[in-house]
Amino acid sequence: MNAYEFNKIAGALLTALLTTMVIGFLGNALIHPKKLDKPVVVIEGVEAKADSAAAAAPAVLEPIAPLLRTANAEAGKNVFKQCAACHTPDKGGRNAVGPNLWDSVGNKKARTAGYAYSNALQAAAAKPAEEGQWGYERLNAFLANPKAEVPGTKMTFAGLRKAEDRANVIAYLRSLSDAPKPLP
């Protein structure tokens, strides 16, 4: 195949791609979809799906303290594998997509040096006393639904639905310390 044949084929492919892109841009410019306030078709017995992230968590969380008494840190370590994609649990470990979680239970929120926390989490850390710390109940609420507990957080995790899983993860996080905080 000589250079002219190759140029013809490359030109035809580029023309096809350019034409497809132009048609896509024109289509998007001409059509403006409108979001409906309510579904057009309502099916009996099916609840409408809420748009907010707050709907994913139960309205009222049960207290975590009673579950912490029987929580299993080893089971929490297994559940923590979901978190390990973004967080490291090691003492002196590096920050990843999320901050290192060593010695986080009972300590101030947004405290890991060198990590760029969201403005929302920095504001949560600036709150007085227990509001600005990762206490057991705050961790429970955050693990159940991070976006509801700290609106505006960069954390994209949907949350842990089961209270037992949250208790086990909190027990595991509690064990990640030289001096674990006392249970409530």
Secondary structure as UniProt FT lines:
FT   HELIX           3..30
FT   TURN            44..45
FT   HELIX           53..56
FT   HELIX           65..68
FT   TURN            69..70
FT   HELIX           73..79
FT   HELIX           80..82
FT   TURN            83..86
FT   TURN            91..92
FT   TURN            102..103
FT   TURN            105..106
FT   TURN            109..110
FT   TURN            113..114
FT   HELIX           119..125
FT   HELIX           129..132
FT   HELIX           136..144
FT   HELIX           146..149
FT   TURN            151..152
FT   HELIX           163..175
//
